[in-house]
Amino acid sequence: MRLTSYLFLTLASASLSAQPSPSPRLLDSNHLLLSMQADTTSPYAFSDFREAAAHLGDSCTLYIEPGVYWVDNPDSPRVAVGENGREPFGIVVRAKNLHFIGLGEAPADVVLASQRGQTQGAVGNFTMFDFWCDSLCVENLTMGNYCNVDLDYPLNPALSRKKRSDAITQAHVGYVHGESLTARKVRFVSRLNLNPLNGARHSYYEDCHFECTDDAMNGTAVYRHCDIDLYGQKPFWSTFGSGAVFIDCDFNVKSDNREMYFCKQGGPLALIDCRYHAPTDSIYIGWTAYPQPWLRCYQQNFTLNGRPYTIGSRHPQNTILLTNFKGTQPPHLDINRHEATLLTGSDTLLLAAPDAHWRIPSPFESFVSLRPVNGDTVAVIPRNNTDETADFCIEAHAADGRVAACHLVVKPSVLPPPAFTREPVITFDNDGNATLDYELHLQGRRDESRIEWMRSVNQCQYFTVSTSHVAPQRTYRLSASDLGHQLTARIWPKHPRSGYGDPVWVGADGPVTAAQIGGTAGDAYTTDFHDFPCHWQPLIMPGFWTVDGYKPADTAEYPWSFDRGKPMWEYGEGFNGAVGMGLLQAQRGARLMYTPIEKEYGDMTLTLHVDPTKTAGQGFGSATGQYMDVCLKFDTETLTGYGLRIIRTTKHAKAVDFLLVAYDHGRVTPITEPVSSTCYRTGCTITLRATGQRLTAHVETTTPKPSGSTLPHTVDLSAPMKPSVFGGVAIQHTGSCGESTTMLHRLSATW
């Protein structure tokens, strides 16, 4: 009763100075007070959050009077470093049941704060809280990482604090390891990777406010009467599992993105009676940019700027429109498999979903048959009698409108590889091309043979110089590097219904001659990488690419490595800002070096067309020694030459720095001041020229300049250089991969 009276008095107080101090009789080891004006004679009252946290018992309530309480000292010059492979934390709290209650009139009156992030006072994604408890409840307060956000505190402006940096970086609020999280009337403030107490098995947010960019929200939670300010494009990394549900919530777009998505990696979501507010009605809202075919998300009474809107209209199969949802849990229907590949005549798939009936979409009813097994389980039997692989989703439907799907890839039965009706031979035309000429007994089927072209370096060693990535690479473009070498091809015959047959080797009649090459041998080299061999090739040989991994000395402070047993590069389809097909880094540290034929080289021009996967101009995952060097006039043996470095720094969140550098036996020295620019975006062209004793670089992009940016959208750099006879090319990438790669589209070198 006395505690209730105290809470009433505290919540009714109108200002910070008017907060009454409780009687010590109202506090005990299970009920603590945090107050900037605490009576330090009480063993249960504290003015410092860390001191109060040290006294939290297994089951404890912490009452917090208005004020700003620093979880981590923002004035400390220390750099926070994580332990045991985890992020650096402001504080780790272990208890059984915890309850934090802010005693202000509004959540903004009580602030638990920190001010660190990746590369900004921390090595790693700094996180304020790491809670280990069965249940955590937080009410009527603010949890904010003010690394990249100003802390404004109107109740006492003296407690306000400017952000650490304008460059947005990974700065978290917290994690919860336990059964449940409940947050009511809580403001969660950060930007990148907000993490508003993610991780509990059950998470519930009510009347909460979130400020975030990408990869930020809790993907397995219920949100009710909340508002979310979106400063990025994709607030969730993923919602895999049962997903998240928003009920009566508002989403407020705070950026100029014309396309918005909820998830980066996908997963189920439900939006019930929610409102989306954006600067324009022409914005596109999707569940995720590249949704899985099996993904099913739900919406009911969803509006964009007050008008009804259907999310993910580009992929309508992903959206389920509800009409009478009244629950508070995600409308998730369990299914035991989301993806499966079935071979006709060989495989059977068991699918299970509770209390559901199964649907096969038209016109795929004949490609599989269903046989009830028991209860909720059916056997899916492939019946593909065509020559092509079929892919479609089989759906499970519950009576209440919930849907789950499994994406099936149904292959026809396997036939033997096709036989040759004309044995392969290598022929040469008058335009500098070698062709593998052959015919297969395909019976109208598509040729899917794999072809590799190899060049000899002596009588018993051959190295691959061209390979099939998409279609049979029947033609190989000769270059000066082939002169005098024996050319060999090997083919593995295949059609859509067969595996690969045994390889057949074919050699050309004699070494490649200058007449067969044609043109001006040695003056130019061009590749669009469509036939580029991506396997590990560490040798340095004239006329060959070195394809390997390398960790430069200037990345020594960042602990990363690569697996020599796996490719460092891969040719494939891009995503996000990387358009079409191209060459992508498969591991951090990916390196390419081209060693031209042996002679002395003079002036040189190198042009590289690239698409960074990042779309905001930041190029790389974080400012942790992540860069790409593009080099020319390069000695691949000694790692000596010149280049352009493109690097993410802490200066800008939507731009990178460009600078010219000199390589001297692997040691890199800047030879210009860095220039920050927004041009490292889709359609970026990098041109380097070494003319006499002058090195120049020009970088531009076809992507328009972002509105509101004051940074240059092109780059022009120039520096003196020492003349050299080297003519090599090198590309070194030290950035993280996946969402942070740069696609190489075309490279041209002229000497």
Salt bridges, closest charged atoms under 4 A:
ASP28 OD1 - HIS31 ND1 2.85
ASP72 OD1 - ARG78 NH2 2.59
ASP72 OD2 - ARG116 NE 2.47
ASP75 OD1 - ARG161 NH2 2.75
ASP130 OD2 - ARG86 NH1 2.81
ASP130 OD1 - HIS177 NE2 2.74
GLU139 OE2 - HIS99 NE2 2.59
ASP150 OD2 - LYS162 NZ 3.59
ASP166 OD1 - LYS163 NZ 3.45
GLU179 OE2 - ARG201 NH1 3.72
GLU179 OE2 - HIS202 NE2 3.53
GLU211 OE1 - ARG191 NH1 3.13
GLU211 OE2 - HIS209 NE2 2.98
ASP215 OD2 - LYS264 NZ 3.08
ASP227 OD2 - HIS209 ND1 2.52
ASP229 OD2 - HIS209 NE2 3.76
ASP248 OD2 - HIS225 ND1 2.79
ASP248 OD1 - ARG275 NH2 2.79
ASP250 OD1 - ARG275 NE 2.90
ASP250 OD1 - HIS277 NE2 2.68
GLU259 OE2 - ARG314 NH2 2.83
ASP281 OD2 - ARG307 NH1 2.86
ASP334 OD1 - HIS332 NE2 2.97
ASP387 OD1 - ARG445 NE 3.23
ASP387 OD1 - ARG497 NH1 3.19
GLU388 OE2 - ARG446 NH1 3.47
ASP391 OD2 - HIS407 NE2 3.14
GLU395 OE2 - ARG296 NH2 2.88
GLU395 OE1 - HIS397 NE2 2.74
ASP400 OD2 - ARG402 NE 2.90
ASP437 OD1 - ARG422 NH2 2.60
GLU439 OE2 - ARG422 NH1 2.67
GLU448 OE2 - ARG446 NH2 2.67
GLU448 OE1 - LYS494 NZ 2.77
GLU452 OE2 - ARG450 NH2 2.59
GLU452 OE1 - ARG490 NH2 3.03
ASP482 OD1 - ARG455 NE 2.68
ASP528 OD1 - HIS530 ND1 2.55
ASP531 OD1 - HIS530 ND1 3.98
ASP548 OD2 - ARG591 NH2 2.82
ASP554 OD2 - ARG645 NH1 3.04
ASP611 OD2 - HIS745 NE2 2.76
ASP629 OD1 - ARG645 NE 2.80
ASP657 OD2 - LYS651 NZ 2.79
ASP664 OD1 - HIS665 ND1 2.75
GLU700 OE1 - HIS698 NE2 3.11
ASP716 OD1 - HIS698 ND1 2.74
